[in-house]
Amino acid sequence: MKVFLIAGEPSGDALGGALMQGLKTLVPDVVFDGVGGTQMKSAGLDSRFDMSELSLMGIVEILPKYTHLKRRIRETADAIAASKPDVVVTIDSPDFCLRVAKLVKASSDQRCVHYVAPTVWAWRAGRAEKMARVIDQVLALFPFEPPFMEAAGMRCDFVGHPIAMAPQADAEQAAAFRARVAPTADPLLLVLPGSRRGEVTRLCPVFGETLKLFCAKHPKTQVVLPAAGPVVGLVQDLTLDWPVTPIILDGRDGDTDKLAAFKAADLALAASGTVSLELAAAATPMVIAYDMNWLSRKIISRMLKIDTVTLVNLVSDTRVVPEFIGANCVPDQIAQGLQDVLRTPNTQLDAMTTTMSRLGAGGEEPGLRAARAVLDGLNNS
């Protein structure tokens, strides 16, 4: 059996690596081809070119690289045609992957599977119909996604979210972290302003003003801020005038301290995104706050089809995690939200447990589930 895989970002590389390990478990003689990063290479892929070339896909970054990326799209489609795999698996990075799939489908009936469903349940529902023209099967991270994909004509399998199975710090590690880093903290507050330069730049000033209000009522607050490697320097600059000096954890140093901090914290203030699932896995109560530039806020607010953007709320089908989005992303409201959560920290626990259970905690590894779904789709196509 031959599988051609394409991943364009580290998160996709992690999903691809786990899927490849699952396929090797089920089909020991499987052969891989395609494009991937470190984890996929470790699983046996000889990447056709460096995956980092595709990590540039974005509204701003794509323009100066457009010609090169267009060539890579054609080269990858041609490689698939020459390789004649049993199945092509594209992983996230839709700007690149779906363009490759479109070229492939234009000249063949090659089976194409896409791993990570687009958020059509939140906005831009038409993406599912466009995707169905070139994709046969979707592997979904969230249990509520299959009906949206199936309605557009694609098979869709929920295969679990990797966060639900990710390792967590234990109570002993959390206590040791707290004793070492913030022994007198009351409370220990985790602050997570995002991983992209734009969102960090927008949110750090708002979070700083929020802390002034919160710390006025809780002067023993200690802040821990796990910063993604690419924005560590920016975070250091933007937090210089915060009322409490944060303990910044450098993401380039690994996840050990980050996992311990998530477990040790009394509560968290976080940007919207997958981080809410990481906090839920650690059972850390949270407040979500997020804003974007004025034009994007106006456009997206008109297109949104949901009343919450927090994944814990969506997966658990509750609204227990307070969120302050767009025009509501202001310091006084966020500070009050933090105080409310600190006063009743256990309110979110059931929703967090439900979220992890629904995402696959305690079950089969997502990579193996994904592999079974790919094989079943191939055998029943």
Secondary structure as the mmCIF struct_conf table of DSSP 4:
data_model
#
loop_
_struct_conf.conf_type_id
_struct_conf.id
_struct_conf.beg_label_comp_id
_struct_conf.beg_label_asym_id
_struct_conf.beg_label_seq_id
_struct_conf.end_label_comp_id
_struct_conf.end_label_asym_id
_struct_conf.end_label_seq_id
STRN STRN1 LYS A 2 ALA A 7
BEND BEND1 GLU A 9 GLU A 9
HELX_RH_AL_P HELX_RH_AL_P1 PRO A 10 LEU A 26
TURN_TY1_P TURN_TY1_P1 PRO A 28 ASP A 29
STRN STRN2 VAL A 31 VAL A 35
HELX_RH_AL_P HELX_RH_AL_P2 THR A 38 SER A 42
TURN_TY1_P TURN_TY1_P2 ALA A 43 GLY A 44
BEND BEND2 ARG A 48 PHE A 49
HELX_RH_3T_P HELX_RH_3T_P1 MET A 51 GLU A 53
TURN_TY1_P TURN_TY1_P3 LEU A 54 LEU A 56
BEND BEND3 GLY A 58 GLY A 58
TURN_TY1_P TURN_TY1_P4 ILE A 59 GLU A 61
HELX_RH_AL_P HELX_RH_AL_P3 ILE A 62 SER A 83
BEND BEND4 ASP A 86 ASP A 86
STRN STRN3 VAL A 87 ILE A 91
BEND BEND5 ASP A 92 ASP A 92
HELX_RH_AL_P HELX_RH_AL_P4 PRO A 94 SER A 107
STRN STRN4 CYS A 112 TYR A 115
BEND BEND6 VAL A 116 VAL A 116
TURN_TY1_P TURN_TY1_P5 VAL A 120 ALA A 122
BEND BEND7 TRP A 123 TRP A 123
TURN_TY1_P TURN_TY1_P6 ALA A 125 ALA A 125
HELX_RH_AL_P HELX_RH_AL_P5 GLY A 126 ALA A 132
TURN_TY1_P TURN_TY1_P7 ARG A 133 VAL A 134
BEND BEND8 ASP A 136 ASP A 136
STRN STRN5 GLN A 137 ALA A 140
BEND BEND9 LEU A 141 PHE A 142
TURN_TY1_P TURN_TY1_P8 PRO A 143 PHE A 144
BEND BEND10 GLU A 145 GLU A 145
HELX_RH_AL_P HELX_RH_AL_P6 PRO A 146 ALA A 151
TURN_TY1_P TURN_TY1_P9 ALA A 152 GLY A 153
STRN STRN6 ARG A 155 PHE A 158
HELX_RH_3T_P HELX_RH_3T_P2 PRO A 162 MET A 165
BEND BEND11 ALA A 166 ALA A 166
HELX_RH_AL_P HELX_RH_AL_P7 ALA A 171 VAL A 181
TURN_TY1_P TURN_TY1_P10 PRO A 183 THR A 184
STRN STRN7 ASP A 186 ASP A 186
BEND BEND12 PRO A 187 PRO A 187
STRN STRN8 LEU A 188 LEU A 192
BEND BEND13 SER A 195 ARG A 196
HELX_RH_AL_P HELX_RH_AL_P8 ARG A 197 LYS A 217
TURN_TY1_P TURN_TY1_P11 PRO A 219 PRO A 219
STRN STRN9 LYS A 220 LYS A 220
STRN STRN10 GLN A 222 ALA A 227
HELX_RH_3T_P HELX_RH_3T_P3 GLY A 229 VAL A 231
HELX_RH_AL_P HELX_RH_AL_P9 VAL A 232 LEU A 238
TURN_TY1_P TURN_TY1_P12 THR A 239 ASP A 241
BEND BEND14 TRP A 242 VAL A 244
STRN STRN11 ILE A 247 ASP A 250
HELX_RH_3T_P HELX_RH_3T_P4 GLY A 251 ASP A 253
BEND BEND15 ASP A 255 ASP A 255
HELX_RH_AL_P HELX_RH_AL_P10 THR A 256 ALA A 264
BEND BEND16 ASP A 266 ASP A 266
STRN STRN12 LEU A 267 ALA A 270
BEND BEND17 SER A 272 GLY A 273
TURN_TY1_P TURN_TY1_P13 THR A 274 THR A 274
HELX_RH_AL_P HELX_RH_AL_P11 VAL A 275 ALA A 281
TURN_TY1_P TURN_TY1_P14 ALA A 282 ALA A 283
STRN STRN13 MET A 286 TYR A 290
HELX_RH_AL_P HELX_RH_AL_P12 TRP A 294 MET A 303
BEND BEND18 ASP A 307 ASP A 307
HELX_RH_AL_P HELX_RH_AL_P13 LEU A 311 SER A 316
TURN_TY1_P TURN_TY1_P15 ASP A 317 ASP A 317
BEND BEND19 VAL A 321 VAL A 321
STRN STRN14 GLU A 323 ILE A 325
HELX_RH_3T_P HELX_RH_3T_P5 GLY A 326 ASN A 328
HELX_RH_AL_P HELX_RH_AL_P14 PRO A 331 ARG A 343
BEND BEND20 THR A 344 THR A 344
HELX_RH_3T_P HELX_RH_3T_P6 PRO A 345 GLN A 348
HELX_RH_AL_P HELX_RH_AL_P15 LEU A 349 ARG A 358
TURN_TY1_P TURN_TY1_P16 LEU A 359 GLY A 362
BEND BEND21 GLY A 363 GLU A 364
HELX_RH_AL_P HELX_RH_AL_P16 PRO A 366 ASN A 379
TURN_TY1_P TURN_TY1_P17 ASN A 380 ASN A 380
#
